[in-house]
Amino acid sequence: MRTLEEGVEHASACWASQLNCAESVLRGICFAQGIELADQARRMATPFGGGIGRSEDACGALIGGVLAIGVALGRTAPEEDRLKSYEAAGKLFQAFQTRFGSTCCKVLNRSDFKTPEHRTRCGKYVSEATKLAIHILRDG
């Protein structure tokens, strides 16, 4: 397992390399947790950029965090416990909403995908979603 800071740095590096918000957060959290992602798992995050296919709905950084929680705590069979992942995802959702006042991409990003301010603004959401999810996975 790596430090929280290393996870946030990895997510930020992914964002800087032009991966989208969901991809960056998923990769940063899994990196910190020592989880190797298969190519299929990495690709699953791609369509969530821009609030689900640039629909500007649910924040992709938040979704990337929820996906990483699923990787860490999700189940592979119906008889396994799903409540741990539900609880962790709910905590992430609430913490993100409390921190930023919204979970909606359109509100957070202001319908701006073309300016340098977008990269700065959404980079903050990438870093914070990564940090919050790692805290939740490690501390409950």
Disulfide bonds with the S-S distance in Angstrom:
none
